[in-house]
């Protein structure tokens, strides 16, 4: 990345372990698109809800050459799951963008169903 990773935590205390996990996951994104200009990660703990407990929201803003992407993962009870899902979505966005740059058509299908004839 050309600009260092920016991490913002809202509604929660700073955690070195959380920051290290975010750094590791962001570094892995460069494998899927080598021209990432900047990455900003915002992790927010929303107000505690009496029925659902604490909820985490993860937002990832990525800038690559001539494009910007915003990935949101809303409302997960487990912070690690929210991070995992948000970075997985970011990876998919970068893979699809790199595929379009190479001139390949559309996303790769995730499963193939074979129709059986009677």
Residue, then its C-alpha position, 0 to 999 in steps of 0.5 A: x500500500x502506498x498510504x499506511x493502513x488507517x484503523x479507527x475504533x469507535x465505541x470500544x477500547x483500543x486493543x493491540x491484538x485487534x489492531x494486529x489482526x486487522x493489519x494481517x488481514x489487510x496485508x493479505x488483500x495485496x495478494x489479490x490486487x497489487x495496486x492498492x493505494x490506501x485502506x481504511x478500516x472502521x470498527x464500530x461497536x453499536x449501543x447495546x441492544x436489550x434483545x440482540x446484545x452488542x453488535x459490531x459494524x465493520x467498514x473497509x474503504x479501499x482505493x486502487x488505481x482509478x477506483x474506490x470501493x466501500x465494503x460494509x458488514x453490519x450487525x454481527x455479535x462476534x467481532x472476529x466473525x464481522x472482521x472475517x466476513x468484511x475482509x472476505x467481501x473486500x477480497x471478492x471485490x478486489x478479485x472481481x475488479x482485477x478480473x475485469x482489468x484483465x478482460x475476463x468476463x464476469x465473476x467465476x461461478x461458485x458452484x455448478x449444478x448439473x441437471x440430471x435427465x430421467 
